[in-house]
Amino acid sequence: MRCERHDDRGWCGFATRPIDFRGGHDGLATEVQEMLRLDPFLGAAFVFRSNRGQRLRTA
């Protein structure tokens, strides 16, 4: 996952590898904690893509 800071408005993270969506939002929050060592509830936007690359999900 790549994470970028945009001015003073906050962070935006983009998944650079497919993520399994079956874990729901809790699973995506865990991915943020493990990959980026960030608090997923800090007000940042994170964008994930599905295993087949056909869907996006934000958290």
CYANA upper distance limits for C-alpha pairs under 8 A (distance plus 0.5 A):
  1 MET  CA     13 GLY  CA      7.23
  1 MET  CA     14 PHE  CA      6.15
  1 MET  CA     15 ALA  CA      4.78
  1 MET  CA     16 THR  CA      5.47
  1 MET  CA     17 ARG  CA      7.52
  1 MET  CA     35 MET  CA      7.26
  1 MET  CA     36 LEU  CA      7.72
  2 ARG  CA     13 GLY  CA      6.10
  2 ARG  CA     14 PHE  CA      5.81
  2 ARG  CA     15 ALA  CA      6.84
  2 ARG  CA     16 THR  CA      7.10
  3 CYS  CA     11 TRP  CA      7.30
  3 CYS  CA     12 CYS  CA      6.23
  3 CYS  CA     13 GLY  CA      4.57
  3 CYS  CA     14 PHE  CA      6.75
  3 CYS  CA     36 LEU  CA      8.39
  4 GLU  CA     11 TRP  CA      6.21
  4 GLU  CA     12 CYS  CA      6.00
  4 GLU  CA     13 GLY  CA      6.78
  5 ARG  CA      9 ARG  CA      8.49
  5 ARG  CA     10 GLY  CA      6.35
  5 ARG  CA     11 TRP  CA      5.02
  5 ARG  CA     12 CYS  CA      6.96
  6 HIS  CA     10 GLY  CA      6.27
  6 HIS  CA     11 TRP  CA      6.58
  6 HIS  CA     12 CYS  CA      7.86
 10 GLY  CA     43 GLY  CA      7.87
 10 GLY  CA     44 ALA  CA      6.46
 11 TRP  CA     43 GLY  CA      8.38
 11 TRP  CA     44 ALA  CA      5.34
 11 TRP  CA     45 ALA  CA      6.92
 12 CYS  CA     44 ALA  CA      6.25
 12 CYS  CA     45 ALA  CA      5.27
 12 CYS  CA     46 PHE  CA      6.13
 12 CYS  CA     47 VAL  CA      8.28
 13 GLY  CA     44 ALA  CA      8.14
 13 GLY  CA     45 ALA  CA      6.70
 13 GLY  CA     46 PHE  CA      4.87
 13 GLY  CA     47 VAL  CA      6.54
 14 PHE  CA     46 PHE  CA      6.39
 14 PHE  CA     47 VAL  CA      5.38
 14 PHE  CA     48 PHE  CA      6.76
 15 ALA  CA     19 ILE  CA      8.21
 15 ALA  CA     46 PHE  CA      8.21
 15 ALA  CA     47 VAL  CA      6.61
 15 ALA  CA     48 PHE  CA      5.41
 15 ALA  CA     49 ARG  CA      7.04
 17 ARG  CA     49 ARG  CA      7.98
 18 PRO  CA     48 PHE  CA      7.80
 18 PRO  CA     49 ARG  CA      5.95
 18 PRO  CA     50 SER  CA      5.82
 18 PRO  CA     51 ASN  CA      5.12
 18 PRO  CA     52 ARG  CA      7.90
 18 PRO  CA     53 GLY  CA      7.42
 19 ILE  CA     48 PHE  CA      7.05
 19 ILE  CA     49 ARG  CA      6.60
 19 ILE  CA     50 SER  CA      5.91
 19 ILE  CA     51 ASN  CA      6.24
 20 ASP  CA     50 SER  CA      6.72
 20 ASP  CA     51 ASN  CA      6.55
 21 PHE  CA     27 GLY  CA      8.08
 21 PHE  CA     28 LEU  CA      8.06
 21 PHE  CA     50 SER  CA      6.98
 22 ARG  CA     27 GLY  CA      8.31
 23 GLY  CA     27 GLY  CA      4.87
 23 GLY  CA     28 LEU  CA      7.51
 24 GLY  CA     28 LEU  CA      7.02
 25 HIS  CA     29 ALA  CA      6.60
 25 HIS  CA     59 ALA  CA      7.43
 26 ASP  CA     30 THR  CA      6.76
 27 GLY  CA     31 GLU  CA      6.83
 28 LEU  CA     32 VAL  CA      6.94
 28 LEU  CA     59 ALA  CA      7.82
 29 ALA  CA     33 GLN  CA      6.85
 29 ALA  CA     40 PRO  CA      6.02
 29 ALA  CA     59 ALA  CA      8.13
 30 THR  CA     34 GLU  CA      6.60
 31 GLU  CA     35 MET  CA      6.29
 31 GLU  CA     36 LEU  CA      8.43
 32 VAL  CA     36 LEU  CA      5.98
 32 VAL  CA     37 ARG  CA      7.26
 32 VAL  CA     38 LEU  CA      6.79
 32 VAL  CA     39 ASP  CA      7.83
 32 VAL  CA     40 PRO  CA      6.48
 33 GLN  CA     37 ARG  CA      5.18
 33 GLN  CA     38 LEU  CA      5.68
 33 GLN  CA     39 ASP  CA      6.58
 33 GLN  CA     40 PRO  CA      7.07
 34 GLU  CA     38 LEU  CA      8.45
 40 PRO  CA     44 ALA  CA      7.66
 45 ALA  CA     58 THR  CA      7.39
 45 ALA  CA     59 ALA  CA      6.59
 46 PHE  CA     58 THR  CA      6.05
 46 PHE  CA     59 ALA  CA      5.77
 47 VAL  CA     56 LEU  CA      7.25
 47 VAL  CA     57 ARG  CA      6.31
 47 VAL  CA     58 THR  CA      5.06
 47 VAL  CA     59 ALA  CA      7.13
 48 PHE  CA     56 LEU  CA      6.05
 48 PHE  CA     57 ARG  CA      5.73
 48 PHE  CA     58 THR  CA      6.74
 49 ARG  CA     53 GLY  CA      6.13
 49 ARG  CA     54 GLN  CA      7.86
 49 ARG  CA     55 ARG  CA      6.24
 49 ARG  CA     56 LEU  CA      5.02
 49 ARG  CA     57 ARG  CA      6.92
 50 SER  CA     54 GLN  CA      6.77
 50 SER  CA     55 ARG  CA      5.84
 50 SER  CA     56 LEU  CA      6.80
 50 SER  CA     57 ARG  CA      8.43
